């Protein structure tokens, strides 16, 4: 929770510091940053927090204990899904509410804006949560998980148009960022939160909402196709001997008390 609150504070500080408009528009740069950080918060819940939770609980033996509990694994997955939804929705509400109160931040205008915010948030979570579960199923341990996830995540934060207009980046960088869901999540949330005049700062000069929906849906399908077999494989491979061996290695390395 401290990490989520820190991200909200950082976004508000950056938005409060910026005073210029988005180049070529009369939209405040602070509004673009808040919309971008809203997308990043959703992205972080699925691609950073969820894999770390899965790896940590696997290493602690929680998944092994749940295998011996009737309906333990399905209940665990439902609970993790609810946790992700509540965390993402709470972070989004906190960011947009605090931004509107403290930094004159953007809010959806009219029913169409709220509807766009709803479906982009839903599709965005569907695009990243299964992928995060698949990553969590294959990462070796919590310490390596953080190191392996954070570097590419921070790279996408910089290159996906979340903290400054993506059109200010070289075209090859824009093309690479367009492969990943964060760019489209940010673009969809800008469509929900910013006025239509802000479309001038988009690479195509339009929100491209059908393409946003298509790309996020494709990532959601890919994530589910990867997550289901990888999670099953991880659950099948868990055993008391493997858990004990991991604990012995962690104790020898100083990560756990001997």
Secondary structure, 3 states (H helix, E strand, C coil): CHHHHHHHHHHHHHHHHCCCECCCCCCEHHHHHHHHHHHHHHHHHHHHHHHHHHHHHHHCCHHHHHHCCCCHHHHHHHHHHHHHHHHHHHHHHHHHHHHHHHCCCCCCCHHHHHHHHHHHHHHHHHHHHHHHHHHHHHCCCHHHHHHHHHHHHHHHHHHCCCCCCHHHCCHHHHHHHCCCHHHHHHHHHHHHHCCHHHHHHCCCCCCCHHHHHHHHHHHHHHHHHHHHHHHHHHHHHCCHHHHHHHHHHHHHHCCCCC
